[in-house]
Amino acid sequence: DQGPQVDKESFDKVLSMIESGKQEGAKLECGGERQAKTGYFIQPTVFSDVKDDMKIAKEEIFGPVQSIFKFQTMEELIERVNNTDYGLAAGILTKDINQAITFSQAVQAGSVWVNCYLANMPQTPFGGFKQSGYGRELGPEGCKAYIENKTI
């Protein structure tokens, strides 16, 4: 289930990003509109034919928007993924464990999911690289933010 955006500002930003995708030439496969007359609900939205220089490819959307990119080789994919200002999370769907390992080790993201998505657990740290977040939440690393050491 897809819930609403948290407030009008977030709602308007996501709709603006969707409009940007349409204007820049990404192919809208589904969704792309307000879900209901009241509340901040947005239809789950999928774009294909997304290019790396499009706004929906370069910025974090934080809404129900999926961009589909084409690539030829793992090396090309990793280079393109890492050529962004953000790195909160990444995912790969593959039957090849070697590709999963190569991608997971090379991509600059705080979390990398293999054949799943949003598989967070309280005992593992969560946080991004680059401009995606500051520090870590969850796990032992997340607890350190609440600890003040003292030497006596």
The 8 nearest C-alpha neighbors of each residue, nearest first, counted from 0:
[[1, 2, 43, 3, 63, 42, 40, 41],
 [0, 2, 3, 43, 63, 40, 42, 41],
 [1, 3, 0, 40, 4, 41, 39, 5],
 [4, 2, 40, 39, 5, 1, 41, 38],
 [3, 5, 39, 10, 6, 9, 40, 2],
 [4, 6, 3, 9, 7, 39, 10, 8],
 [7, 5, 9, 8, 4, 10, 39, 3],
 [8, 6, 10, 9, 11, 39, 5, 4],
 [9, 7, 11, 10, 6, 12, 5, 13],
 [8, 10, 12, 6, 7, 11, 4, 13],
 [11, 9, 7, 13, 4, 8, 12, 39],
 [10, 12, 14, 8, 9, 13, 7, 15],
 [13, 11, 15, 9, 10, 14, 8, 16],
 [12, 14, 16, 15, 10, 11, 62, 60],
 [15, 13, 17, 11, 16, 12, 18, 10],
 [16, 14, 12, 18, 13, 17, 11, 19],
 [15, 17, 19, 13, 18, 14, 12, 55],
 [18, 16, 14, 20, 19, 15, 31, 13],
 [17, 19, 15, 21, 16, 20, 22, 14],
 [18, 20, 16, 22, 17, 21, 23, 15],
 [21, 19, 17, 23, 25, 18, 22, 55],
 [20, 22, 18, 19, 24, 23, 25, 17],
 [23, 21, 19, 24, 20, 18, 25, 17],
 [24, 22, 20, 21, 19, 25, 53, 54],
 [25, 23, 21, 22, 26, 20, 49, 48],
 [24, 26, 49, 48, 20, 21, 47, 46],
 [25, 27, 47, 46, 48, 28, 24, 21],
 [28, 26, 46, 29, 45, 25, 47, 21],
 [27, 29, 45, 46, 26, 47, 30, 44],
 [30, 28, 45, 44, 27, 31, 46, 43],
 [31, 29, 44, 42, 43, 32, 45, 28],
 [30, 32, 44, 42, 17, 29, 43, 33],
 [33, 31, 42, 30, 41, 34, 14, 44],
 [32, 34, 41, 35, 42, 40, 31, 36],
 [35, 33, 41, 42, 40, 32, 36, 39],
 [36, 34, 37, 33, 40, 38, 41, 39],
 [35, 37, 38, 34, 33, 40, 39, 41],
 [38, 36, 35, 39, 40, 34, 33, 3],
 [37, 39, 40, 35, 3, 36, 4, 34],
 [38, 40, 3, 4, 10, 41, 7, 6],
 [39, 41, 3, 34, 38, 33, 35, 4],
 [42, 40, 33, 34, 32, 43, 39, 3],
 [41, 43, 34, 30, 32, 44, 33, 31],
 [44, 42, 63, 30, 64, 41, 45, 31],
 [43, 45, 30, 64, 31, 29, 42, 63],
 [44, 46, 65, 28, 29, 64, 66, 27],
 [47, 45, 27, 66, 26, 28, 25, 67],
 [46, 48, 67, 26, 49, 25, 66, 27],
 [49, 47, 25, 26, 68, 50, 67, 46],
 [48, 50, 25, 47, 68, 67, 66, 46],
 [51, 49, 52, 53, 48, 56, 68, 25],
 [50, 52, 56, 53, 49, 57, 79, 68],
 [53, 51, 50, 54, 56, 57, 55, 49],
 [54, 52, 56, 55, 51, 50, 57, 23],
 [53, 55, 57, 56, 58, 52, 19, 20],
 [56, 54, 53, 57, 58, 20, 16, 19],
 [57, 55, 53, 54, 51, 58, 52, 50],
 [58, 56, 54, 55, 53, 83, 52, 51],
 [59, 57, 55, 54, 56, 60, 85, 84],
 [58, 60, 61, 57, 85, 55, 56, 131],
 [59, 61, 62, 58, 13, 16, 55, 64],
 [62, 60, 59, 63, 13, 64, 9, 4],
 [61, 63, 60, 64, 13, 4, 41, 10],
 [64, 62, 43, 44, 65, 42, 41, 61],
 [63, 65, 44, 62, 45, 43, 66, 60],
 [66, 64, 45, 44, 46, 67, 63, 43],
 [67, 65, 46, 45, 47, 49, 68, 64],
 [66, 68, 47, 46, 49, 65, 48, 69],
 [69, 67, 49, 48, 66, 47, 70, 50],
 [68, 70, 67, 71, 48, 49, 47, 76],
 [71, 69, 76, 72, 68, 75, 73, 79],
 [70, 72, 75, 69, 73, 76, 74, 68],
 [73, 71, 75, 74, 70, 76, 77, 69],
 [72, 74, 76, 75, 77, 71, 102, 98],
 [75, 73, 77, 72, 76, 78, 71, 79],
 [76, 74, 78, 72, 73, 77, 79, 70],
 [75, 77, 73, 79, 74, 78, 70, 80],
 [78, 76, 80, 74, 79, 75, 106, 81],
 [79, 77, 75, 81, 76, 80, 82, 74],
 [78, 80, 82, 76, 77, 81, 75, 83],
 [81, 79, 77, 82, 78, 76, 83, 106],
 [80, 82, 78, 79, 83, 107, 77, 106],
 [83, 81, 79, 80, 78, 84, 77, 85],
 [82, 84, 85, 81, 57, 80, 79, 86],
 [85, 83, 130, 129, 82, 86, 57, 131],
 [86, 84, 130, 131, 83, 129, 87, 128],
 [85, 87, 108, 128, 127, 131, 88, 107],
 [127, 88, 86, 131, 109, 108, 128, 126],
 [89, 87, 110, 108, 109, 111, 86, 127],
 [90, 88, 111, 108, 110, 112, 91, 87],
 [89, 91, 112, 111, 113, 116, 92, 88],
 [90, 92, 113, 114, 93, 112, 99, 89],
 [93, 91, 114, 113, 90, 94, 115, 99],
 [92, 94, 95, 91, 114, 99, 98, 96],
 [93, 95, 96, 92, 99, 98, 114, 97],
 [96, 94, 98, 93, 97, 99, 100, 92],
 [97, 95, 99, 98, 100, 94, 93, 101],
 [98, 96, 100, 99, 95, 101, 102, 94],
 [99, 97, 101, 95, 96, 100, 102, 93],
 [98, 100, 96, 102, 97, 101, 103, 95],
 [99, 101, 103, 97, 98, 102, 104, 96],
 [102, 100, 98, 104, 99, 103, 97, 105],
 [101, 103, 105, 99, 100, 104, 106, 98],
 [104, 102, 100, 101, 105, 106, 111, 99],
 [103, 105, 101, 102, 106, 100, 107, 99],
 [106, 104, 102, 103, 101, 107, 77, 100],
 [105, 107, 103, 102, 108, 104, 77, 81],
 [108, 106, 81, 86, 105, 128, 109, 80],
 [109, 107, 86, 88, 87, 128, 110, 106],
 [108, 110, 127, 126, 87, 128, 88, 86],
 [111, 109, 88, 108, 89, 112, 87, 125],
 [110, 112, 89, 90, 88, 103, 108, 113],
 [111, 113, 90, 116, 115, 89, 91, 110],
 [112, 114, 91, 115, 90, 92, 99, 111],
 [113, 115, 92, 91, 112, 93, 116, 90],
 [116, 114, 113, 112, 118, 117, 90, 92],
 [115, 117, 118, 112, 90, 114, 113, 89],
 [118, 116, 119, 115, 112, 88, 110, 90],
 [117, 119, 116, 120, 115, 112, 113, 110],
 [120, 118, 117, 121, 123, 125, 124, 116],
 [119, 121, 122, 123, 118, 137, 124, 138],
 [120, 122, 137, 123, 138, 119, 124, 136],
 [121, 123, 138, 120, 137, 124, 139, 119],
 [124, 122, 138, 120, 121, 137, 125, 119],
 [125, 123, 138, 137, 136, 135, 140, 141],
 [126, 124, 136, 135, 137, 123, 109, 110],
 [127, 125, 135, 109, 132, 87, 134, 136],
 [126, 87, 128, 109, 131, 132, 86, 108],
 [127, 129, 86, 108, 109, 131, 87, 130],
 [128, 130, 85, 131, 86, 84, 127, 132],
 [131, 129, 85, 84, 132, 128, 86, 127],
 [132, 130, 127, 87, 85, 128, 86, 129],
 [131, 133, 127, 126, 130, 134, 128, 87],
 [132, 134, 135, 131, 126, 127, 130, 128],
 [135, 133, 126, 132, 136, 141, 127, 140],
 [134, 136, 126, 141, 125, 124, 140, 133],
 [135, 137, 141, 125, 124, 126, 138, 140],
 [138, 136, 141, 124, 121, 123, 125, 122],
 [137, 139, 122, 123, 124, 141, 140, 121],
 [138, 140, 142, 141, 143, 137, 122, 124],
 [141, 139, 138, 143, 142, 135, 124, 137],
 [142, 140, 136, 137, 135, 138, 139, 143],
 [141, 143, 139, 144, 140, 145, 138, 137],
 [142, 144, 146, 145, 140, 141, 139, 147],
 [143, 145, 142, 146, 141, 140, 147, 135],
 [146, 144, 143, 142, 147, 141, 148, 140],
 [147, 145, 143, 144, 148, 142, 149, 141],
 [146, 148, 149, 145, 143, 144, 150, 142],
 [149, 147, 146, 150, 143, 145, 151, 144],
 [148, 150, 151, 147, 146, 145, 143, 144],
 [149, 151, 148, 147, 146, 143, 145, 144],
 [150, 149, 148, 147, 146, 143, 145, 144]]
